[in-house]
Amino acid sequence: MTESTHHGQTQHGRPWVPWLVTALVVLMSGAVMYLAHQGTSRAEALAERSRQDAVDAANRARDAESARLQLEQKLAALEAERTRLATEKEQLSTEKDQLSQTVQEQEAELAKLKATYDDLEDKMKAEIAEGAIRLSQAEGRIQVDLVDKVLFDSGDASISARGQEVLTRLGSVLAKVEDKSIQVSGHTDDSPPTQKLQSTFPSNWELSVARAVNVVRFLQETGGVPARRLVAAGYGQMRPVSSNATPQGRARNRRIEVLLMPDLPSKRTPPAAVRRALAGGTTSKAQAKPARGTK
């Protein structure tokens, strides 16, 4: 009786044990749930990080591909520019060589032109000294101005004996000149042909042409100047070099001009262009017959 009573008292004396067990179970369950939640959160964070790393890696790959494409485009542009510069350099080199050759040819041509000028000056020094012939050089051209009295008798279109001697000396120089167009042009003063001559020379146009043609024919037939390089032109009174108000001025205007036009290699002038350049004067072929008359 005493033991039973003691045992019952013991059981009734620990009423908190079940509660303790329950609390421990609850705590353990909570701990397990917390740990499980922590593990899940950690796994989700790792997954998110991995996803973000994958996105970042994809972005870096995209940026790298874009940079590669841009680099390829720049390289292609640089290669195209290099090719263009190489082509341009080659063209410039070719043009430089051509220009150098042209300059050398022009210098040689101008040197020959100067030699011709010096030769003419020597051959015509007597007439130059007396003022009957004027010799000038400009822009690669040589011009010989002969007053009419040197070549023609007064009022005559045919060449005088003195004129033949002068033209023979002139032709000896011109015959040696190559690659030149030689224009022989006749000029008059403003006095019209006399009534006696008007049946032959209705105006100064015809008279100036006749004198130029006679000079051209003489240079060709006696002076040995190739006909293909000769051009005869008549300007009448349209291109005076002095005033017609004085006898001296009219005398200067009655003249024959012999113009040597160099055919430089860089700017070769075809015969047709030479004749067009002489527009304004009446041209006539060298084959025209000599004419005589009195003005």
MODA-V124934 format. One record per run of one state. SS is the DSSP state (H for helix, E for strand, L for the rest). FROM is the first residue (numbers start at 1). LEN is the number of residues. If there is no record, write none. Layout:
ss:SS from:FROM len:LEN
ss:SS from:FROM len:LEN
//
This chain:
ss:L from:1 len:1
ss:H from:2 len:11
ss:L from:13 len:4
ss:H from:17 len:107
ss:L from:124 len:1
ss:H from:125 len:6
ss:L from:131 len:2
ss:E from:133 len:6
ss:L from:139 len:2
ss:E from:141 len:7
ss:H from:148 len:4
ss:E from:152 len:1
ss:L from:153 len:6
ss:E from:159 len:1
ss:L from:160 len:1
ss:H from:161 len:14
ss:L from:175 len:5
ss:E from:180 len:8
ss:L from:188 len:16
ss:H from:204 len:18
ss:L from:222 len:5
ss:H from:227 len:3
ss:E from:230 len:5
ss:L from:235 len:12
ss:H from:247 len:7
ss:L from:254 len:1
ss:E from:255 len:8
ss:L from:263 len:2
ss:H from:265 len:3
ss:L from:268 len:3
ss:H from:271 len:7
ss:L from:278 len:4
ss:E from:282 len:3
ss:L from:285 len:11
//
